[in-house]
Amino acid sequence: MQDKNLFLIGMMGSWKSTVGCKLAATLEMEFIDTDDAIEEINEMKMADIFKEFGEKRFREMEKAFFIEKAKQPGQIFSTGGGIILRKENRKVLQNCGICFFLEASPQTLADRIHNTTKRPLLTDSDNIEDRLKTIWNDRSQLYINSAHHIIKTDNLEPPQVLNEIIKILEVHIADH
Ligand code: S3P
């Protein structure tokens, strides 16, 4: 897998970072969390980036970072939930590696998300599940269109999601 990138996409709370980090350790590949990288570059927390620059500017930074970084193969990317909003990012997801969509219902996601201070899109919501439903309705097709593989995670724990990905990769290796 060292000659390809692996991308994890999905909504907030879909375990992209938890699973991506373990996957990288298992496969001995470099792990990139796009949110962490953008926070590091700006020396600011996500909430402050949104407050100071706004969502539009964040999306520009996210796109610039992602497109440049994905040129190098052999990395595992845990992407921010909104990565699929930009067409240029979707092209990279489809063409520069293998893209896994970690799917979960808004209800499951709401149950998993305990801290919204790290997630500016949810911070001011009275009802996280309703907010997630709205975001999901806007994005579901974009996630599906960007992914090579969809893993339904509602009834899984992170180690099982990891196993699903590894099983799929084994088939890829056998086929190529
Ligand atoms: C966002 C998801 C966040 C982060 C930002 C915007 C989104 O990442 O990029 O708050 O638009 O869904 P996670 O999916 O890792 O929480």
Backbone and ligand atoms as CSV (ligand in chain L), in Angstrom:
chain,resi,resn,atom,element,x,y,z
A,1,MET,N,N,0.824,-1.216,0.000
A,1,MET,CA,C,0.000,0.000,0.000
A,1,MET,C,C,0.859,1.268,0.000
A,2,GLN,N,N,2.162,1.075,0.097
A,2,GLN,CA,C,3.042,2.251,0.216
A,2,GLN,C,C,3.006,3.140,-1.025
A,3,ASP,N,N,2.543,2.573,-2.160
A,3,ASP,CA,C,2.528,3.360,-3.387
A,3,ASP,C,C,1.217,4.124,-3.564
A,4,LYS,N,N,0.307,3.985,-2.617
A,4,LYS,CA,C,-1.001,4.643,-2.724
A,4,LYS,C,C,-1.241,5.480,-1.479
A,5,ASN,N,N,-2.191,6.391,-1.580
A,5,ASN,CA,C,-2.692,7.040,-0.367
A,5,ASN,C,C,-4.000,6.372,0.021
A,6,LEU,N,N,-4.284,6.379,1.314
A,6,LEU,CA,C,-5.576,5.912,1.800
A,6,LEU,C,C,-6.270,7.105,2.437
A,7,PHE,N,N,-7.516,7.334,2.036
A,7,PHE,CA,C,-8.266,8.477,2.560
A,7,PHE,C,C,-9.457,7.984,3.367
A,8,LEU,N,N,-9.658,8.541,4.544
A,8,LEU,CA,C,-10.856,8.267,5.334
A,8,LEU,C,C,-11.715,9.527,5.317
A,9,ILE,N,N,-12.955,9.357,4.848
A,9,ILE,CA,C,-13.884,10.490,4.830
A,9,ILE,C,C,-15.131,10.130,5.632
A,10,GLY,N,N,-15.863,11.158,6.026
A,10,GLY,CA,C,-17.108,10.924,6.762
A,10,GLY,C,C,-17.437,12.122,7.623
A,11,MET,N,N,-18.599,12.055,8.215
A,11,MET,CA,C,-19.090,13.150,9.041
A,11,MET,C,C,-18.268,13.258,10.338
A,12,MET,N,N,-18.462,14.369,11.024
A,12,MET,CA,C,-17.860,14.520,12.356
A,12,MET,C,C,-18.302,13.348,13.231
A,13,GLY,N,N,-17.375,12.764,13.966
A,13,GLY,CA,C,-17.727,11.657,14.858
A,13,GLY,C,C,-17.750,10.302,14.178
A,14,SER,N,N,-17.250,10.247,12.939
A,14,SER,CA,C,-17.315,8.951,12.240
A,14,SER,C,C,-16.073,8.082,12.498
A,15,TRP,N,N,-15.209,8.530,13.428
A,15,TRP,CA,C,-14.034,7.779,13.869
A,15,TRP,C,C,-12.901,7.763,12.855
A,16,LYS,N,N,-12.889,8.770,11.956
A,16,LYS,CA,C,-11.812,8.838,10.956
A,16,LYS,C,C,-10.437,8.902,11.632
A,17,SER,N,N,-10.334,9.752,12.653
A,17,SER,CA,C,-9.020,9.937,13.289
A,17,SER,C,C,-8.625,8.725,14.121
A,18,THR,N,N,-9.576,8.207,14.902
A,18,THR,CA,C,-9.279,7.042,15.754
A,18,THR,C,C,-8.822,5.865,14.892
A,19,VAL,N,N,-9.600,5.597,13.838
A,19,VAL,CA,C,-9.301,4.440,12.985
A,19,VAL,C,C,-8.054,4.723,12.134
A,20,GLY,N,N,-7.959,5.936,11.604
A,20,GLY,CA,C,-6.833,6.282,10.724
A,20,GLY,C,C,-5.501,6.137,11.423
A,21,CYS,N,N,-5.460,6.578,12.667
A,21,CYS,CA,C,-4.226,6.525,13.443
A,21,CYS,C,C,-3.795,5.065,13.659
A,22,LYS,N,N,-4.743,4.217,14.007
A,22,LYS,CA,C,-4.454,2.775,14.235
A,22,LYS,C,C,-4.062,2.099,12.914
A,23,LEU,N,N,-4.751,2.468,11.850
A,23,LEU,CA,C,-4.468,1.885,10.537
A,23,LEU,C,C,-3.036,2.218,10.106
A,24,ALA,N,N,-2.657,3.465,10.340
A,24,ALA,CA,C,-1.306,3.896,9.968
A,24,ALA,C,C,-0.262,3.096,10.746
A,25,ALA,N,N,-0.537,2.868,12.037
A,25,ALA,CA,C,0.411,2.105,12.854
A,25,ALA,C,C,0.476,0.657,12.349
A,26,THR,N,N,-0.686,0.097,12.023
A,26,THR,CA,C,-0.739,-1.296,11.561
A,26,THR,C,C,0.011,-1.461,10.236
A,27,LEU,N,N,-0.214,-0.531,9.317
A,27,LEU,CA,C,0.376,-0.662,7.977
A,27,LEU,C,C,1.751,0.010,7.864
A,28,GLU,N,N,2.178,0.618,8.968
A,28,GLU,CA,C,3.447,1.359,9.000
A,28,GLU,C,C,3.502,2.410,7.896
A,29,MET,N,N,2.431,3.191,7.846
A,29,MET,CA,C,2.369,4.304,6.882
A,29,MET,C,C,2.274,5.616,7.656
A,30,GLU,N,N,2.591,6.702,6.964
A,30,GLU,CA,C,2.517,8.012,7.629
A,30,GLU,C,C,1.052,8.414,7.819
A,31,PHE,N,N,0.738,9.003,8.971
A,31,PHE,CA,C,-0.637,9.410,9.270
A,31,PHE,C,C,-0.770,10.922,9.246
A,32,ILE,N,N,-1.740,11.392,8.481
A,32,ILE,CA,C,-2.010,12.836,8.428
A,32,ILE,C,C,-3.453,13.064,8.853
A,33,ASP,N,N,-3.647,13.898,9.866
A,33,ASP,CA,C,-4.987,14.346,10.232
A,33,ASP,C,C,-5.084,15.778,9.728
A,34,THR,N,N,-5.938,16.014,8.739
A,34,THR,CA,C,-5.919,17.335,8.087
A,34,THR,C,C,-6.277,18.456,9.080
A,35,ASP,N,N,-7.222,18.181,9.989
A,35,ASP,CA,C,-7.584,19.212,10.982
A,35,ASP,C,C,-6.391,19.555,11.882
A,36,ASP,N,N,-5.725,18.509,12.379
A,36,ASP,CA,C,-4.565,18.744,13.264
A,36,ASP,C,C,-3.489,19.526,12.530
A,37,ALA,N,N,-3.276,19.169,11.252
A,37,ALA,CA,C,-2.229,19.834,10.477
A,37,ALA,C,C,-2.559,21.326,10.292
A,38,ILE,N,N,-3.820,21.613,10.016
A,38,ILE,CA,C,-4.224,23.011,9.804
A,38,ILE,C,C,-4.130,23.795,11.122
A,39,GLU,N,N,-4.473,23.135,12.215
A,39,GLU,CA,C,-4.314,23.795,13.524
A,39,GLU,C,C,-2.835,24.096,13.784
A,40,GLU,N,N,-1.987,23.136,13.449
A,40,GLU,CA,C,-0.551,23.307,13.690
A,40,GLU,C,C,0.026,24.433,12.843
A,41,ILE,N,N,-0.345,24.428,11.553
A,41,ILE,CA,C,0.171,25.452,10.642
A,41,ILE,C,C,-0.216,26.850,11.136
A,42,ASN,N,N,-1.448,26.983,11.590
A,42,ASN,CA,C,-1.950,28.297,12.043
A,42,ASN,C,C,-1.620,28.600,13.501
A,43,GLU,N,N,-1.116,27.580,14.195
A,43,GLU,CA,C,-0.894,27.684,15.645
A,43,GLU,C,C,-2.164,28.178,16.340
A,44,MET,N,N,-3.301,27.632,15.899
A,44,MET,CA,C,-4.602,28.016,16.467
A,44,MET,C,C,-5.492,26.793,16.557
A,45,LYS,N,N,-6.411,26.819,17.508
A,45,LYS,CA,C,-7.407,25.747,17.622
A,45,LYS,C,C,-8.486,25.948,16.554
A,46,MET,N,N,-9.158,24.841,16.195
A,46,MET,CA,C,-10.179,24.894,15.138
A,46,MET,C,C,-11.247,25.968,15.429
A,47,ALA,N,N,-11.694,26.024,16.678
A,47,ALA,CA,C,-12.738,26.998,17.027
A,47,ALA,C,C,-12.259,28.419,16.735
A,48,ASP,N,N,-10.991,28.701,17.047
A,48,ASP,CA,C,-10.456,30.052,16.822
A,48,ASP,C,C,-10.244,30.328,15.332
A,49,ILE,N,N,-9.881,29.291,14.586
A,49,ILE,CA,C,-9.723,29.471,13.131
A,49,ILE,C,C,-11.068,29.884,12.533
A,50,PHE,N,N,-12.138,29.201,12.942
A,50,PHE,CA,C,-13.472,29.549,12.429
A,50,PHE,C,C,-13.878,30.952,12.879
A,51,LYS,N,N,-13.586,31.270,14.135
A,51,LYS,CA,C,-13.974,32.582,14.678
A,51,LYS,C,C,-13.217,33.702,13.984
A,52,GLU,N,N,-11.912,33.502,13.849
A,52,GLU,CA,C,-11.035,34.552,13.316
A,52,GLU,C,C,-11.174,34.715,11.799
A,53,PHE,N,N,-11.191,33.597,11.072
A,53,PHE,CA,C,-11.146,33.657,9.600
A,53,PHE,C,C,-12.483,33.324,8.942
A,54,GLY,N,N,-13.344,32.581,9.629
A,54,GLY,CA,C,-14.617,32.160,9.036
A,54,GLY,C,C,-14.477,30.828,8.314
A,55,GLU,N,N,-15.615,30.215,8.021
A,55,GLU,CA,C,-15.597,28.876,7.416
A,55,GLU,C,C,-15.004,28.905,6.006
A,56,LYS,N,N,-15.321,29.951,5.232
A,56,LYS,CA,C,-14.874,29.976,3.828
A,56,LYS,C,C,-13.342,29.940,3.743
A,57,ARG,N,N,-12.709,30.750,4.581
A,57,ARG,CA,C,-11.246,30.810,4.575
A,57,ARG,C,C,-10.671,29.461,5.048
A,58,PHE,N,N,-11.344,28.858,6.045
A,58,PHE,CA,C,-10.907,27.527,6.505
A,58,PHE,C,C,-10.948,26.526,5.352
A,59,ARG,N,N,-12.019,26.572,4.561
A,59,ARG,CA,C,-12.140,25.628,3.429
A,59,ARG,C,C,-11.005,25.840,2.419
A,60,GLU,N,N,-10.602,27.087,2.228
A,60,GLU,CA,C,-9.481,27.379,1.318
A,60,GLU,C,C,-8.188,26.772,1.853
A,61,MET,N,N,-7.982,26.952,3.152
A,61,MET,CA,C,-6.752,26.411,3.769
A,61,MET,C,C,-6.750,24.887,3.684
A,62,GLU,N,N,-7.926,24.326,3.963
A,62,GLU,CA,C,-8.071,22.858,3.944
A,62,GLU,C,C,-7.756,22.320,2.546
A,63,LYS,N,N,-8.305,22.981,1.540
A,63,LYS,CA,C,-8.094,22.538,0.156
A,63,LYS,C,C,-6.621,22.662,-0.230
A,64,ALA,N,N,-6.029,23.819,0.065
A,64,ALA,CA,C,-4.628,24.049,-0.315
A,64,ALA,C,C,-3.733,22.996,0.339
A,65,PHE,N,N,-3.959,22.759,1.631
A,65,PHE,CA,C,-3.133,21.783,2.356
A,65,PHE,C,C,-3.325,20.388,1.773
A,66,PHE,N,N,-4.580,20.011,1.600
A,66,PHE,CA,C,-4.896,18.639,1.195
A,66,PHE,C,C,-4.352,18.317,-0.202
A,67,ILE,N,N,-4.591,19.221,-1.133
A,67,ILE,CA,C,-4.169,18.950,-2.521
A,67,ILE,C,C,-2.649,18.829,-2.600
A,68,GLU,N,N,-1.949,19.682,-1.903
A,68,GLU,CA,C,-0.489,19.658,-1.939
A,68,GLU,C,C,0.036,18.390,-1.260
A,69,LYS,N,N,-0.508,18.099,-0.081
A,69,LYS,CA,C,-0.002,16.981,0.727
A,69,LYS,C,C,-0.280,15.634,0.055
A,70,ALA,N,N,-1.433,15.538,-0.631
A,70,ALA,CA,C,-1.831,14.251,-1.227
A,70,ALA,C,C,-0.998,13.906,-2.471
A,71,LYS,N,N,-0.156,14.840,-2.919
A,71,LYS,CA,C,0.695,14.540,-4.091
A,71,LYS,C,C,1.708,13.460,-3.749
A,72,GLN,N,N,2.044,13.388,-2.460
A,72,GLN,CA,C,3.019,12.377,-2.029
A,72,GLN,C,C,2.268,11.090,-1.675
A,73,PRO,N,N,2.658,9.942,-2.240
A,73,PRO,CA,C,1.931,8.706,-1.945
A,73,PRO,C,C,2.357,8.080,-0.617
A,74,GLY,N,N,1.643,7.025,-0.213
A,74,GLY,CA,C,2.048,6.245,0.957
A,74,GLY,C,C,1.575,6.796,2.290
A,75,GLN,N,N,0.560,7.666,2.251
A,75,GLN,CA,C,0.090,8.260,3.507
A,75,GLN,C,C,-1.376,7.885,3.766
A,76,ILE,N,N,-1.740,7.928,5.033
A,76,ILE,CA,C,-3.143,7.730,5.412
A,76,ILE,C,C,-3.690,9.063,5.893
A,77,PHE,N,N,-4.778,9.500,5.267
A,77,PHE,CA,C,-5.370,10.789,5.621
A,77,PHE,C,C,-6.675,10.596,6.373
A,78,SER,N,N,-6.746,11.186,7.548
A,78,SER,CA,C,-8.037,11.368,8.199
A,78,SER,C,C,-8.445,12.804,7.857
A,79,THR,N,N,-9.544,12.935,7.137
A,79,THR,CA,C,-9.915,14.246,6.608
A,79,THR,C,C,-10.998,14.910,7.457
A,80,GLY,N,N,-11.056,16.224,7.410
A,80,GLY,CA,C,-12.142,16.940,8.076
A,80,GLY,C,C,-13.465,16.593,7.388
A,81,GLY,N,N,-14.548,16.633,8.157
A,81,GLY,CA,C,-15.846,16.200,7.633
A,81,GLY,C,C,-16.304,16.934,6.381
A,82,GLY,N,N,-15.777,18.145,6.182
A,82,GLY,CA,C,-16.225,18.944,5.041
A,82,GLY,C,C,-15.305,18.856,3.825
A,83,ILE,N,N,-14.376,17.928,3.840
A,83,ILE,CA,C,-13.391,17.854,2.742
A,83,ILE,C,C,-14.086,17.649,1.390
A,84,ILE,N,N,-15.208,16.967,1.418
A,84,ILE,CA,C,-15.912,16.625,0.177
A,84,ILE,C,C,-16.680,17.815,-0.432
A,85,LEU,N,N,-16.675,18.944,0.271
A,85,LEU,CA,C,-17.447,20.090,-0.229
A,85,LEU,C,C,-16.803,20.730,-1.452
A,86,ARG,N,N,-15.493,20.583,-1.594
A,86,ARG,CA,C,-14.795,21.181,-2.737
A,86,ARG,C,C,-14.552,20.135,-3.828
A,87,LYS,N,N,-14.888,20.560,-5.055
A,87,LYS,CA,C,-14.748,19.640,-6.190
A,87,LYS,C,C,-13.302,19.158,-6.361
A,88,GLU,N,N,-12.359,20.082,-6.157
A,88,GLU,CA,C,-10.939,19.735,-6.325
A,88,GLU,C,C,-10.533,18.649,-5.331
A,89,ASN,N,N,-11.071,18.743,-4.116
A,89,ASN,CA,C,-10.758,17.711,-3.111
A,89,ASN,C,C,-11.372,16.371,-3.510
A,90,ARG,N,N,-12.588,16.429,-4.039
A,90,ARG,CA,C,-13.247,15.171,-4.428
A,90,ARG,C,C,-12.448,14.471,-5.525
A,91,LYS,N,N,-11.864,15.258,-6.421
A,91,LYS,CA,C,-11.045,14.688,-7.498
A,91,LYS,C,C,-9.850,13.940,-6.914
A,92,VAL,N,N,-9.214,14.564,-5.924
A,92,VAL,CA,C,-8.057,13.918,-5.286
A,92,VAL,C,C,-8.498,12.623,-4.602
A,93,LEU,N,N,-9.616,12.677,-3.884
A,93,LEU,CA,C,-10.109,11.487,-3.178
A,93,LEU,C,C,-10.354,10.340,-4.155
A,94,GLN,N,N,-10.887,10.680,-5.331
A,94,GLN,CA,C,-11.222,9.643,-6.302
A,94,GLN,C,C,-10.005,9.127,-7.065
A,95,ASN,N,N,-9.031,10.021,-7.296
A,95,ASN,CA,C,-7.962,9.684,-8.249
A,95,ASN,C,C,-6.580,9.456,-7.644
A,96,CYS,N,N,-6.387,9.825,-6.401
A,96,CYS,CA,C,-5.019,9.766,-5.853
A,96,CYS,C,C,-4.848,8.738,-4.749
A,97,GLY,N,N,-5.727,7.738,-4.726
A,97,GLY,CA,C,-5.597,6.712,-3.702
A,97,GLY,C,C,-6.896,5.941,-3.553
A,98,ILE,N,N,-7.046,5.297,-2.412
A,98,ILE,CA,C,-8.267,4.536,-2.123
A,98,ILE,C,C,-9.029,5.280,-1.022
A,99,CYS,N,N,-10.299,5.530,-1.303
A,99,CYS,CA,C,-11.089,6.371,-0.391
A,99,CYS,C,C,-12.169,5.540,0.318
A,100,PHE,N,N,-12.134,5.585,1.643
A,100,PHE,CA,C,-13.098,4.859,2.478
A,100,PHE,C,C,-14.041,5.860,3.139
A,101,PHE,N,N,-15.320,5.654,2.956
A,101,PHE,CA,C,-16.329,6.486,3.617
A,101,PHE,C,C,-16.821,5.732,4.853
A,102,LEU,N,N,-16.557,6.288,6.026
A,102,LEU,CA,C,-17.037,5.697,7.277
A,102,LEU,C,C,-18.416,6.285,7.550
A,103,GLU,N,N,-19.427,5.503,7.222
A,103,GLU,CA,C,-20.799,6.004,7.329
A,103,GLU,C,C,-21.395,5.705,8.705
A,104,ALA,N,N,-22.166,6.656,9.213
A,104,ALA,CA,C,-22.919,6.432,10.464
A,104,ALA,C,C,-24.115,7.366,10.435
A,105,SER,N,N,-25.201,6.965,11.067
A,105,SER,CA,C,-26.407,7.793,11.056
A,105,SER,C,C,-26.197,9.014,11.950
A,106,PRO,N,N,-26.939,10.102,11.706
A,106,PRO,CA,C,-26.834,11.274,12.579
A,106,PRO,C,C,-27.049,10.922,14.054
A,107,GLN,N,N,-27.928,9.967,14.308
A,107,GLN,CA,C,-28.182,9.571,15.702
A,107,GLN,C,C,-26.925,8.936,16.332
A,108,THR,N,N,-26.306,8.025,15.574
A,108,THR,CA,C,-25.066,7.399,16.074
A,108,THR,C,C,-23.996,8.455,16.301
A,109,LEU,N,N,-23.865,9.367,15.335
A,109,LEU,CA,C,-22.822,10.395,15.439
A,109,LEU,C,C,-23.067,11.265,16.671
A,110,ALA,N,N,-24.332,11.642,16.874
A,110,ALA,CA,C,-24.666,12.493,18.025
A,110,ALA,C,C,-24.323,11.778,19.333
A,111,ASP,N,N,-24.551,10.468,19.372
A,111,ASP,CA,C,-24.217,9.700,20.583
A,111,ASP,C,C,-22.712,9.663,20.828
A,112,ARG,N,N,-21.953,9.709,19.731
A,112,ARG,CA,C,-20.497,9.609,19.881
A,112,ARG,C,C,-19.842,10.946,20.224
A,113,ILE,N,N,-20.499,12.038,19.839
A,113,ILE,CA,C,-19.866,13.357,20.013
A,113,ILE,C,C,-20.229,13.935,21.380
A,114,HIS,N,N,-19.201,14.077,22.217
A,114,HIS,CA,C,-19.481,14.610,23.554
A,114,HIS,C,C,-18.988,16.046,23.691
A,115,ASN,N,N,-17.979,16.365,22.922
A,115,ASN,CA,C,-17.380,17.694,23.082
A,115,ASN,C,C,-17.526,18.482,21.777
A,116,THR,N,N,-18.359,19.518,21.810
A,116,THR,CA,C,-18.574,20.269,20.564
A,116,THR,C,C,-17.653,21.488,20.459
A,117,THR,N,N,-16.863,21.753,21.495
A,117,THR,CA,C,-15.998,22.945,21.410
A,117,THR,C,C,-14.953,22.776,20.302
A,118,LYS,N,N,-14.608,21.509,20.012
A,118,LYS,CA,C,-13.633,21.255,18.932
A,118,LYS,C,C,-14.309,21.274,17.564
A,119,ARG,N,N,-15.655,21.394,17.565
A,119,ARG,CA,C,-16.395,21.300,16.296
A,119,ARG,C,C,-17.284,22.528,16.133
A,120,PRO,N,N,-16.706,23.583,15.574
A,120,PRO,CA,C,-17.427,24.864,15.504
A,120,PRO,C,C,-18.782,24.783,14.803
A,121,LEU,N,N,-18.962,23.840,13.876
A,121,LEU,CA,C,-20.258,23.752,13.190
A,121,LEU,C,C,-21.365,23.252,14.119
A,122,LEU,N,N,-20.975,22.671,15.255
A,122,LEU,CA,C,-21.980,22.131,16.184
A,122,LEU,C,C,-22.100,22.942,17.470
A,123,THR,N,N,-21.133,23.824,17.693
A,123,THR,CA,C,-21.019,24.480,19.000
A,123,THR,C,C,-22.309,25.146,19.462
A,124,ASP,N,N,-22.960,25.875,18.556
A,124,ASP,CA,C,-24.142,26.633,18.988
A,124,ASP,C,C,-25.465,25.900,18.777
A,125,SER,N,N,-25.406,24.603,18.488
A,125,SER,CA,C,-26.657,23.881,18.216
A,125,SER,C,C,-27.336,23.458,19.513
A,126,ASP,N,N,-28.652,23.674,19.575
A,126,ASP,CA,C,-29.417,23.193,20.731
A,126,ASP,C,C,-29.565,21.681,20.638
A,127,ASN,N,N,-29.704,21.200,19.401
A,127,ASN,CA,C,-29.906,19.767,19.199
A,127,ASN,C,C,-28.882,19.262,18.169
A,128,ILE,N,N,-27.877,18.584,18.677
A,128,ILE,CA,C,-26.767,18.150,17.797
A,128,ILE,C,C,-27.267,17.206,16.716
A,129,GLU,N,N,-28.176,16.307,17.093
A,129,GLU,CA,C,-28.645,15.318,16.113
A,129,GLU,C,C,-29.350,16.012,14.945
A,130,ASP,N,N,-30.175,17.002,15.245
A,130,ASP,CA,C,-30.873,17.721,14.164
A,130,ASP,C,C,-29.885,18.451,13.269
A,131,ARG,N,N,-28.891,19.051,13.887
A,131,ARG,CA,C,-27.868,19.779,13.109
A,131,ARG,C,C,-27.109,18.792,12.204
A,132,LEU,N,N,-26.777,17.634,12.769
A,132,LEU,CA,C,-26.064,16.628,11.982
A,132,LEU,C,C,-26.931,16.117,10.832
A,133,LYS,N,N,-28.246,16.012,11.086
A,133,LYS,CA,C,-29.162,15.565,10.027
A,133,LYS,C,C,-29.148,16.547,8.860
A,134,THR,N,N,-29.178,17.838,9.193
A,134,THR,CA,C,-29.159,18.870,8.144
A,134,THR,C,C,-27.863,18.786,7.336
A,135,ILE,N,N,-26.745,18.667,8.060
A,135,ILE,CA,C,-25.443,18.592,7.370
A,135,ILE,C,C,-25.406,17.326,6.496
A,136,TRP,N,N,-25.898,16.231,7.048
A,136,TRP,CA,C,-25.906,14.948,6.325
A,136,TRP,C,C,-26.725,15.062,5.036
A,137,ASN,N,N,-27.889,15.700,5.129
A,137,ASN,CA,C,-28.734,15.848,3.933
A,137,ASN,C,C,-28.011,16.620,2.834
A,138,ASP,N,N,-27.236,17.607,3.237
A,138,ASP,CA,C,-26.489,18.397,2.240
A,138,ASP,C,C,-25.336,17.608,1.630
A,139,ARG,N,N,-24.774,16.691,2.399
A,139,ARG,CA,C,-23.489,16.105,1.983
A,139,ARG,C,C,-23.521,14.643,1.560
A,140,SER,N,N,-24.583,13.916,1.895
A,140,SER,CA,C,-24.524,12.454,1.775
A,140,SER,C,C,-24.065,12.009,0.385
A,141,GLN,N,N,-24.627,12.652,-0.654
A,141,GLN,CA,C,-24.292,12.239,-2.008
A,141,GLN,C,C,-22.819,12.500,-2.336
A,142,LEU,N,N,-22.288,13.565,-1.771
A,142,LEU,CA,C,-20.876,13.900,-2.033
A,142,LEU,C,C,-19.944,12.855,-1.410
A,143,TYR,N,N,-20.298,12.395,-0.209
A,143,TYR,CA,C,-19.487,11.334,0.408
A,143,TYR,C,C,-19.553,10.070,-0.447
A,144,ILE,N,N,-20.771,9.720,-0.842
A,144,ILE,CA,C,-20.952,8.477,-1.603
A,144,ILE,C,C,-20.194,8.563,-2.934
A,145,ASN,N,N,-20.299,9.709,-3.600
A,145,ASN,CA,C,-19.636,9.859,-4.900
A,145,ASN,C,C,-18.106,9.855,-4.794
A,146,SER,N,N,-17.587,10.270,-3.659
A,146,SER,CA,C,-16.124,10.375,-3.515
A,146,SER,C,C,-15.481,9.054,-3.106
A,147,ALA,N,N,-16.298,8.138,-2.585
A,147,ALA,CA,C,-15.724,6.938,-1.952
A,147,ALA,C,C,-15.583,5.769,-2.915
A,148,HIS,N,N,-14.525,4.988,-2.718
A,148,HIS,CA,C,-14.402,3.696,-3.417
A,148,HIS,C,C,-15.057,2.595,-2.586
A,149,HIS,N,N,-15.054,2.783,-1.270
A,149,HIS,CA,C,-15.638,1.783,-0.374
A,149,HIS,C,C,-16.421,2.488,0.724
A,150,ILE,N,N,-17.588,1.920,1.047
A,150,ILE,CA,C,-18.413,2.487,2.112
A,150,ILE,C,C,-18.486,1.479,3.251
A,151,ILE,N,N,-18.148,1.923,4.446
A,151,ILE,CA,C,-18.213,1.026,5.604
A,151,ILE,C,C,-19.267,1.574,6.563
A,152,LYS,N,N,-20.292,0.791,6.789
A,152,LYS,CA,C,-21.367,1.214,7.701
A,152,LYS,C,C,-20.919,0.919,9.124
A,153,THR,N,N,-20.782,1.962,9.918
A,153,THR,CA,C,-20.146,1.781,11.230
A,153,THR,C,C,-21.125,1.834,12.406
A,154,ASP,N,N,-22.418,1.967,12.123
A,154,ASP,CA,C,-23.382,2.129,13.224
A,154,ASP,C,C,-23.260,1.052,14.296
A,155,ASN,N,N,-23.059,-0.182,13.837
A,155,ASN,CA,C,-23.024,-1.283,14.807
A,155,ASN,C,C,-21.620,-1.830,15.031
A,156,LEU,N,N,-20.625,-1.021,14.717
A,156,LEU,CA,C,-19.245,-1.479,14.875
A,156,LEU,C,C,-18.510,-0.630,15.906
A,157,GLU,N,N,-17.436,-1.190,16.434
A,157,GLU,CA,C,-16.508,-0.444,17.280
A,157,GLU,C,C,-15.261,-0.155,16.426
A,158,PRO,N,N,-14.444,0.826,16.812
A,158,PRO,CA,C,-13.288,1.170,15.982
A,158,PRO,C,C,-12.405,-0.014,15.546
A,159,PRO,N,N,-12.095,-0.985,16.437
A,159,PRO,CA,C,-11.241,-2.095,15.965
A,159,PRO,C,C,-11.896,-2.894,14.831
A,160,GLN,N,N,-13.239,-2.958,14.863
A,160,GLN,CA,C,-13.938,-3.698,13.796
A,160,GLN,C,C,-13.913,-2.900,12.488
A,161,VAL,N,N,-13.999,-1.593,12.605
A,161,VAL,CA,C,-13.900,-0.754,11.396
A,161,VAL,C,C,-12.509,-0.943,10.775
A,162,LEU,N,N,-11.513,-0.945,11.645
A,162,LEU,CA,C,-10.133,-1.155,11.192
A,162,LEU,C,C,-10.020,-2.493,10.442
A,163,ASN,N,N,-10.606,-3.539,11.023
A,163,ASN,CA,C,-10.554,-4.862,10.378
A,163,ASN,C,C,-11.233,-4.859,9.024
A,164,GLU,N,N,-12.367,-4.160,8.923
A,164,GLU,CA,C,-13.080,-4.071,7.633
A,164,GLU,C,C,-12.163,-3.452,6.574
A,165,ILE,N,N,-11.493,-2.389,6.958
A,165,ILE,CA,C,-10.608,-1.705,5.992
A,165,ILE,C,C,-9.474,-2.640,5.574
A,166,ILE,N,N,-8.895,-3.323,6.545
A,166,ILE,CA,C,-7.773,-4.217,6.237
A,166,ILE,C,C,-8.221,-5.343,5.299
A,167,LYS,N,N,-9.425,-5.860,5.552
A,167,LYS,CA,C,-9.946,-6.926,4.674
A,167,LYS,C,C,-10.067,-6.423,3.234
A,168,ILE,N,N,-10.601,-5.217,3.088
A,168,ILE,CA,C,-10.765,-4.641,1.748
A,168,ILE,C,C,-9.394,-4.450,1.085
A,169,LEU,N,N,-8.422,-3.990,1.876
A,169,LEU,CA,C,-7.088,-3.755,1.313
A,169,LEU,C,C,-6.434,-5.064,0.877
A,170,GLU,N,N,-6.709,-6.119,1.610
A,170,GLU,CA,C,-6.130,-7.424,1.232
A,170,GLU,C,C,-6.653,-7.854,-0.140
A,171,VAL,N,N,-7.939,-7.593,-0.390
A,171,VAL,CA,C,-8.509,-7.910,-1.701
A,171,VAL,C,C,-7.825,-7.050,-2.777
A,172,HIS,N,N,-7.602,-5.774,-2.465
A,172,HIS,CA,C,-6.918,-4.890,-3.418
A,172,HIS,C,C,-5.544,-5.430,-3.773
A,173,ILE,N,N,-4.800,-5.851,-2.728
A,173,ILE,CA,C,-3.442,-6.343,-2.957
A,173,ILE,C,C,-3.500,-7.610,-3.833
A,174,ALA,N,N,-4.465,-8.483,-3.534
A,174,ALA,CA,C,-4.595,-9.732,-4.304
A,174,ALA,C,C,-4.945,-9.447,-5.758
A,175,ASP,N,N,-5.745,-8.392,-5.986
A,175,ASP,CA,C,-6.212,-8.076,-7.346
A,175,ASP,C,C,-5.161,-7.376,-8.198
A,176,HIS,N,N,-4.174,-6.737,-7.563
A,176,HIS,CA,C,-3.248,-5.905,-8.361
A,176,HIS,C,C,-1.857,-6.506,-8.476
L,1,S3P,C1,C,-16.000,19.902,9.825
L,1,S3P,C2,C,-15.484,18.828,10.500
L,1,S3P,C3,C,-14.328,18.940,11.414
L,1,S3P,C4,C,-13.467,20.151,11.061
L,1,S3P,C5,C,-14.307,21.378,10.966
L,1,S3P,C6,C,-15.423,21.272,9.939
L,1,S3P,C7,C,-17.154,19.696,8.912
L,1,S3P,O1,O,-13.547,17.754,11.315
L,1,S3P,O2,O,-12.811,19.964,9.832
L,1,S3P,O3,O,-14.838,21.613,12.241
L,1,S3P,O4,O,-17.425,20.608,8.098
L,1,S3P,O5,O,-17.794,18.626,8.969
L,1,S3P,P1,P,-13.987,16.318,11.916
L,1,S3P,O6,O,-14.850,15.664,10.900
L,1,S3P,O7,O,-12.690,15.603,12.073
L,1,S3P,O8,O,-14.670,16.565,13.211
